[in-house]
């Protein structure tokens, strides 16, 4: 018999909670707006408790969340959201808020690491031990695995805030990152795309200059990731990447910017299988949280 898991996908504007075992077996799902930690976490707990009454006890729970977070189990602030710009969530002990009500293992990681783990278990990164998942939407965030372990380190990667070359003559737009201005996120997230051209991203035709510039910046960030991490594959998710015509533009730009330096088939004819979209679609967050729950259970036994 298969074990049942609880999933909490904590987003900056909404929470998605679910119970299930994996793709094709999500038994119930609930979405509600992110308000205060006390109110929203109580809603999440109430949903999971009600579903456990219907479907049976949960073996473990996974939380994937906006950040920054403290993912280190031996730290005093483990399981907290830390310095988020969402002020009421600063230092919210979300893992403890769940463990008050459920005496089961709780997995906890960033939303992008959760999505990465889900893709590794069931999606586009199966069989890989070193890969990157980059999400390009309201923000830009990166995570993944290095040598079979989720990328954490000092805290966790913040790949969106790397700098990329910014040609002010070609692109006088100063960028939107409140910390850095023209870091990768500041130049290439969804809000930057709209602010630079002063129209919503989805209204640009595929041949619009906006996409060429977008692909140029994303490729510059990806070249940095390729040269630093040497991932076996890179998955590009998030709202901006739903414009699928960006993929071939990015493939071309990466080859152009690498200038033949890395002699691997993945950087040549194989690049369309190297830089890929996610395969779990809009369930990535929930499935990633279930995968985190499964890992927490495995690590506890
Ligand atoms: Zn930044």
Boltz pocket constraint, residues with backbone or C-beta under 6 A from the ligand:
constraints:
  - pocket:
      binder: B
      contacts: [[A, 160], [A, 161], [A, 177], [A, 178], [A, 179], [A, 180], [A, 181], [A, 183], [A, 184], [A, 185], [A, 186]]
      max_distance: 6.0
